[in-house]
């Protein structure tokens, strides 16, 4: 087959790549591409399970089988370390979240002449793909799509409607932006909708932030066995299984440490799981998340101290970081450049770093390595199944 090339790997944005560097849309390892662009599927190329693929922007890799998906997630993380010349002690088995496991998502809706469309946006476009099935959402959230579409058809206006859905202890938390629902009749319709769909909370954002219109009991999310209040817009790991892996790794990495600084702690996903055999300082900049974590810790007298502090503008200084037996970081996608520099300058000897961006993580990891740390363990994690979004856990010692 003269002029043909074989796809060897999947690139960061989801294209297949040949040995010569040719990028092929929706190519996976083992596929053969002819000179004229004809793609012959290989053993790792599968039929996408969803009718909306590839038009829907929610997934980029449904054409890849489990082995190819796992290799993609692994390569993204390991290659990020290699690009910074970081030696990896042990690469732990890659974790992939299963189908129907995503417990949070933002959907978009638009009222039309024929009713409404509701779903994810198409990749690189404002066009909304009208969701009739979804293989990533948990069933409890998927069940709300049709009722929400009817709600947008009845009460939507000219602009697009954004709907944030999160599954918490009490059920589905729903925040709608773009429906004003002004007047008694519209307000009653919203309450009827929340009641009929057994929502845990319904909030409307009219441009000034979410306002709760329905919440039969205060919302909580259970973290490490503690029921933590769930403020609007709070961050939650996208899948329960992924959270379990991240938390389990943190506990294993930091075993034996009597004190831990949990930096960028959010609601306390790691702090509450690590507390008990050790004391934890949970440091967070977002006030609502900080107060939720503090309230849950105080209510149950957990060995979790909380500190409201912006670690980008005011990172823990070297003398502060040196006081802890171990440090855990789970920063936003931008990484933790300022904080990592201070840890590097401290006498800290154990660092667990959880990241949702291999590139920023690798940049920070290089700073730690140059300060004498060694990357002992690294686990690639794919919570966003069929997506190019990749996460990881890592453990450094010196």
C-alpha positions as CSV (number, residue, x, y, z in Angstrom):
1,X,0.0,0.0,0.0
2,X,2.3,2.7,-1.3
3,X,1.9,6.2,0.1
4,X,0.0,5.0,3.2
5,X,0.9,5.9,6.8
6,X,-0.2,4.4,10.1
7,X,-1.5,6.5,13.0
8,X,0.8,6.1,16.0
9,X,-0.7,8.3,18.7
10,X,-3.4,10.7,19.6
11,X,-2.3,14.3,19.9
12,X,-3.3,16.7,22.8
13,X,-6.3,18.1,20.8
14,X,-7.6,14.6,19.8
15,X,-6.2,14.3,16.2
16,X,-4.4,11.1,15.2
17,X,-0.7,11.6,14.4
18,X,1.6,9.6,12.0
19,X,5.3,9.0,12.4
20,X,5.9,11.8,9.9
21,X,3.9,14.2,12.0
22,X,0.7,14.2,9.8
23,X,-2.4,15.1,11.8
24,X,-5.6,13.2,10.9
25,X,-9.0,14.1,12.3
26,X,-10.5,11.3,14.3
27,X,-7.6,9.0,13.7
28,X,-6.5,6.5,16.4
29,X,-3.4,4.3,16.7
30,X,-3.5,1.5,14.2
31,X,-5.6,3.4,11.6
32,X,-4.1,3.6,8.1
33,X,-4.3,6.9,6.2
34,X,-3.8,6.9,2.4
35,X,-2.1,9.6,0.4
36,X,-5.6,10.9,-0.7
37,X,-6.8,11.1,2.9
38,X,-8.8,8.0,3.0
39,X,-8.9,6.5,6.5
40,X,-8.9,2.7,7.0
41,X,-10.0,2.0,10.6
42,X,-7.6,-0.1,12.7
43,X,-8.2,-2.4,15.6
44,X,-8.6,0.5,18.1
45,X,-11.2,2.4,16.0
46,X,-14.7,1.8,17.3
47,X,-18.2,2.9,16.4
48,X,-19.1,5.9,18.6
49,X,-21.9,5.0,21.0
50,X,-23.7,8.4,20.7
51,X,-25.6,9.7,17.7
52,X,-24.4,13.3,18.4
53,X,-20.7,12.4,17.9
54,X,-18.7,14.1,16.5
55,X,-20.9,17.2,16.2
56,X,-21.4,17.7,20.0
57,X,-18.5,19.4,21.7
58,X,-19.0,17.3,24.9
59,X,-16.8,14.5,23.5
60,X,-13.8,14.3,21.2
61,X,-12.7,10.7,21.4
62,X,-15.7,8.4,21.2
63,X,-14.1,6.7,18.2
64,X,-11.3,5.4,20.3
65,X,-11.5,2.1,22.2
66,X,-10.7,1.7,25.9
67,X,-7.1,0.8,25.2
68,X,-6.5,3.8,23.0
69,X,-8.3,6.1,25.4
70,X,-6.2,4.9,28.3
71,X,-3.0,5.3,26.3
72,X,-4.0,8.8,25.3
73,X,-4.5,9.9,29.0
74,X,-1.3,8.1,30.0
75,X,0.8,9.7,27.2
76,X,-0.5,13.3,28.0
77,X,0.7,13.0,31.5
78,X,4.0,11.1,31.1
79,X,5.0,13.2,28.0
80,X,4.4,16.4,30.0
81,X,6.9,15.2,32.6
82,X,9.4,14.1,29.9
83,X,9.1,17.5,28.1
84,X,10.5,19.1,31.3
85,X,13.2,16.4,31.7
86,X,11.6,15.1,34.9
87,X,12.4,11.5,35.8
88,X,9.4,9.6,37.0
89,X,9.8,7.0,39.8
90,X,6.7,5.0,39.1
91,X,3.7,5.5,36.8
92,X,0.6,4.2,38.6
93,X,-2.2,2.5,36.5
94,X,-4.2,5.1,34.6
95,X,-7.8,5.6,35.8
96,X,-10.6,6.2,33.4
97,X,-14.1,7.1,34.6
98,X,-16.8,4.9,33.1
99,X,-19.7,6.1,30.9
100,X,-22.7,7.8,32.6
101,X,-20.5,9.0,35.5
102,X,-20.3,12.8,35.1
103,X,-22.2,14.5,38.0
104,X,-21.9,18.1,36.9
105,X,-22.3,19.8,33.6
106,X,-23.3,23.1,32.0
107,X,-25.9,22.9,29.3
108,X,-27.1,25.6,26.9
109,X,-30.6,26.2,25.7
110,X,-32.3,28.4,23.1
111,X,-36.0,29.1,22.4
112,X,-36.8,28.5,18.8
113,X,-39.9,28.9,16.5
114,X,-40.5,25.2,16.9
115,X,-39.9,25.0,20.7
116,X,-36.3,24.9,22.1
117,X,-32.9,23.2,21.7
118,X,-30.9,22.1,24.8
119,X,-27.5,20.5,25.1
120,X,-23.8,21.1,24.7
121,X,-22.4,23.5,22.1
122,X,-20.7,22.1,19.0
123,X,-16.9,22.2,19.1
124,X,-15.6,25.7,18.4
125,X,-19.1,27.0,17.7
126,X,-22.0,28.7,19.4
127,X,-24.4,26.2,17.8
128,X,-26.3,24.1,20.4
129,X,-26.5,20.4,19.7
130,X,-30.0,19.4,20.8
131,X,-29.3,16.6,23.2
132,X,-31.4,13.5,22.7
133,X,-29.0,11.1,24.4
134,X,-25.8,11.4,26.4
135,X,-23.3,8.7,27.4
136,X,-21.3,10.8,29.9
137,X,-23.9,12.3,32.2
138,X,-25.2,10.4,35.3
139,X,-28.9,9.2,34.7
140,X,-30.2,11.6,37.3
141,X,-29.0,14.7,35.3
142,X,-29.8,13.2,31.9
143,X,-33.4,12.7,33.0
144,X,-33.7,16.5,33.4
145,X,-32.8,17.3,29.8
146,X,-36.3,16.9,28.3
147,X,-38.1,18.8,31.1
148,X,-35.5,21.6,30.9
149,X,-36.0,21.8,27.2
150,X,-39.7,22.3,27.7
151,X,-39.0,24.9,30.3
152,X,-36.8,26.9,27.9
153,X,-39.5,26.6,25.2
154,X,-42.1,28.1,27.6
155,X,-40.0,30.7,29.3
156,X,-36.9,31.3,27.3
157,X,-36.2,34.7,25.7
158,X,-34.1,35.7,22.7
159,X,-30.8,35.1,24.3
160,X,-29.2,31.7,25.1
161,X,-29.9,30.1,28.4
162,X,-27.1,28.5,30.5
163,X,-28.0,25.8,32.9
164,X,-25.6,24.4,35.5
165,X,-26.4,21.0,36.9
166,X,-24.7,19.3,39.8
167,X,-25.7,16.1,41.6
168,X,-25.4,16.6,45.4
169,X,-26.5,14.6,48.5
170,X,-30.2,15.8,48.1
171,X,-30.5,15.4,44.4
172,X,-29.9,17.8,41.4
173,X,-28.9,21.4,41.9
174,X,-30.0,23.5,39.0
175,X,-29.0,27.1,38.3
176,X,-30.5,28.8,35.2
177,X,-29.1,32.0,33.7
178,X,-31.1,33.7,30.9
179,X,-34.7,33.2,32.2
180,X,-36.0,36.2,34.1
181,X,-39.3,34.5,35.2
182,X,-40.8,37.9,36.2
183,X,-44.3,38.0,37.6
184,X,-46.4,35.7,39.7
185,X,-47.3,33.2,37.0
186,X,-43.8,32.8,35.9
187,X,-42.5,32.4,39.4
188,X,-45.2,29.8,40.2
189,X,-44.2,27.9,37.0
190,X,-40.6,27.8,38.2
191,X,-41.7,26.4,41.6
192,X,-44.0,23.8,39.9
193,X,-41.0,22.8,37.7
194,X,-38.7,22.4,40.7
195,X,-41.3,20.4,42.7
196,X,-42.3,18.2,39.7
197,X,-38.7,17.3,39.0
198,X,-37.9,16.8,42.7
199,X,-34.9,19.3,42.4
200,X,-32.7,19.7,45.4
201,X,-32.4,23.4,44.6
202,X,-33.5,25.7,41.8
203,X,-31.8,29.1,41.4
204,X,-32.2,31.8,38.8
205,X,-29.4,34.2,37.7
206,X,-30.8,37.4,36.3
207,X,-27.4,38.9,35.9
208,X,-26.6,39.6,39.5
209,X,-25.6,36.1,40.6
210,X,-27.8,33.1,41.5
211,X,-30.9,33.6,43.6
212,X,-32.5,30.6,45.2
213,X,-36.2,30.1,44.4
214,X,-36.5,26.5,45.7
215,X,-34.5,24.6,48.3
216,X,-36.6,22.3,50.6
217,X,-33.5,21.6,52.7
218,X,-30.0,23.0,52.8
219,X,-27.7,21.4,50.1
220,X,-24.7,19.4,51.1
221,X,-22.1,17.2,49.5
222,X,-20.5,14.4,51.5
223,X,-16.7,14.7,51.5
224,X,-14.6,12.2,53.5
225,X,-17.7,11.3,55.5
226,X,-18.6,14.9,56.3
227,X,-21.7,16.7,55.0
228,X,-20.4,20.0,53.7
229,X,-22.7,22.9,52.7
230,X,-22.7,23.4,48.9
231,X,-22.8,27.1,47.9
232,X,-23.7,28.1,44.4
233,X,-21.1,27.4,41.8
234,X,-18.9,25.4,44.1
235,X,-16.2,23.2,42.6
236,X,-16.8,19.4,42.8
237,X,-14.8,16.7,41.2
238,X,-16.7,15.7,38.0
239,X,-17.1,12.0,39.0
240,X,-17.4,10.1,42.2
241,X,-15.0,7.4,41.1
242,X,-12.5,10.0,40.0
243,X,-12.7,11.8,43.4
244,X,-12.2,8.4,45.1
245,X,-9.0,7.8,43.2
246,X,-7.6,11.3,43.8
247,X,-8.4,11.2,47.5
248,X,-7.1,7.6,47.8
249,X,-3.8,8.6,46.2
250,X,-3.4,11.6,48.5
251,X,-4.0,9.5,51.6
252,X,-1.4,6.9,50.4
253,X,1.1,9.5,49.4
254,X,0.9,11.4,52.8
255,X,0.6,8.4,55.1
256,X,2.5,9.0,58.3
257,X,2.4,12.8,58.1
258,X,0.9,14.2,61.3
259,X,0.2,17.6,59.9
260,X,-0.8,18.5,56.3
261,X,-1.4,21.9,54.6
262,X,-4.1,21.5,52.0
263,X,-3.7,24.3,49.6
264,X,-6.4,25.5,47.2
265,X,-8.7,23.3,49.3
266,X,-12.1,24.3,48.0
267,X,-14.9,22.7,50.0
268,X,-12.4,20.3,51.6
269,X,-12.4,17.3,49.2
270,X,-9.0,16.3,50.5
271,X,-9.0,18.0,53.9
272,X,-11.8,15.9,55.3
273,X,-10.6,12.7,53.8
274,X,-7.1,13.2,55.2
275,X,-8.3,14.4,58.7
276,X,-8.4,12.1,61.6
277,X,-5.0,10.5,61.9
278,X,-3.6,13.9,61.0
279,X,-4.4,17.6,61.5
280,X,-5.1,19.5,58.3
281,X,-4.9,23.2,57.5
282,X,-7.4,23.9,54.6
283,X,-6.4,27.1,52.7
284,X,-8.9,28.6,50.2
285,X,-9.4,32.0,48.5
286,X,-13.1,31.7,47.6
287,X,-15.0,32.9,50.6
288,X,-18.1,30.8,50.1
289,X,-16.1,27.6,49.8
290,X,-13.9,28.6,52.8
291,X,-17.0,29.2,55.0
292,X,-18.6,25.9,53.9
293,X,-15.5,24.0,54.8
294,X,-15.2,25.8,58.1
295,X,-18.8,25.3,59.0
296,X,-18.6,21.5,58.3
297,X,-15.4,21.2,60.3
298,X,-16.8,23.1,63.3
299,X,-20.1,21.2,63.3
300,X,-18.4,17.8,63.6
301,X,-15.3,19.1,65.4
302,X,-13.1,17.7,62.7
303,X,-9.3,18.2,63.0
304,X,-9.5,20.6,60.1
305,X,-8.4,24.2,60.6
306,X,-9.4,26.7,57.8
307,X,-7.7,29.7,56.5
308,X,-9.2,32.3,54.0
309,X,-6.2,33.3,51.9
310,X,-5.4,34.0,48.2
311,X,-2.4,31.8,47.5
312,X,-1.7,33.5,44.2
313,X,-1.3,36.9,45.8
314,X,-0.2,35.7,49.2
315,X,1.3,32.2,49.0
316,X,2.4,30.3,52.1
317,X,5.9,31.6,52.8
318,X,8.9,29.2,53.2
319,X,8.9,29.4,57.0
320,X,5.1,28.6,57.0
321,X,5.4,25.7,54.6
322,X,8.3,24.2,56.6
323,X,6.1,23.7,59.6
324,X,4.0,20.9,58.0
325,X,4.8,17.3,57.7
326,X,3.5,17.3,54.2
327,X,1.8,19.6,51.7
328,X,-1.0,18.9,49.2
329,X,-1.9,21.2,46.3
330,X,-4.9,21.0,44.0
331,X,-4.7,24.4,42.1
332,X,-6.8,25.7,39.2
333,X,-5.7,25.0,35.6
334,X,-3.2,27.8,35.7
335,X,-1.1,25.9,38.2
336,X,0.6,27.3,41.3
337,X,3.7,29.0,40.2
338,X,4.0,31.5,43.1
339,X,3.1,28.9,45.8
340,X,5.5,26.2,44.4
341,X,8.4,28.7,44.4
342,X,7.8,29.2,48.1
343,X,7.6,25.5,48.8
344,X,10.8,24.9,46.8
345,X,12.5,27.5,49.1
346,X,11.2,25.9,52.3
347,X,12.5,22.8,54.1
348,X,9.3,20.8,53.2
349,X,10.1,17.2,52.2
350,X,6.8,15.8,51.0
351,X,4.4,17.2,48.4
352,X,1.3,15.7,46.9
353,X,0.2,17.6,43.8
354,X,-3.1,17.0,42.1
355,X,-3.6,18.8,38.8
356,X,-6.2,19.2,36.0
357,X,-3.6,20.5,33.5
358,X,-0.5,18.4,32.7
359,X,1.3,21.4,31.1
360,X,1.1,23.8,34.1
361,X,1.8,20.9,36.5
362,X,5.0,19.9,34.6
363,X,6.2,23.5,34.8
364,X,5.6,23.6,38.5
365,X,7.1,20.1,39.0
366,X,10.3,21.2,37.3
367,X,10.7,23.9,40.0
368,X,10.3,21.3,42.7
369,X,12.8,18.9,41.0
370,X,15.4,21.7,40.6
371,X,15.0,22.4,44.4
372,X,15.9,18.8,45.2
373,X,12.6,17.0,45.0
374,X,12.1,13.7,43.3
375,X,8.9,12.7,41.5
376,X,8.2,9.3,43.2
377,X,4.8,8.5,41.8
378,X,2.5,9.7,39.0
379,X,-1.0,8.6,38.1
380,X,-2.8,9.8,35.0
381,X,-6.6,10.2,35.5
382,X,-9.3,10.6,32.8
383,X,-12.4,11.8,34.6
384,X,-13.7,13.6,31.5
385,X,-14.3,10.4,29.5
386,X,-13.9,10.7,25.7
387,X,-12.5,14.2,26.2
388,X,-9.0,15.6,25.7
389,X,-9.2,17.0,29.3
390,X,-6.7,15.1,31.5
391,X,-5.9,15.1,35.2
392,X,-3.3,13.5,37.4
393,X,-2.0,12.8,40.9
394,X,1.7,13.1,41.8
395,X,4.0,12.6,44.8
396,X,7.3,14.4,45.4
397,X,9.9,13.8,48.2
398,X,13.3,15.2,49.0
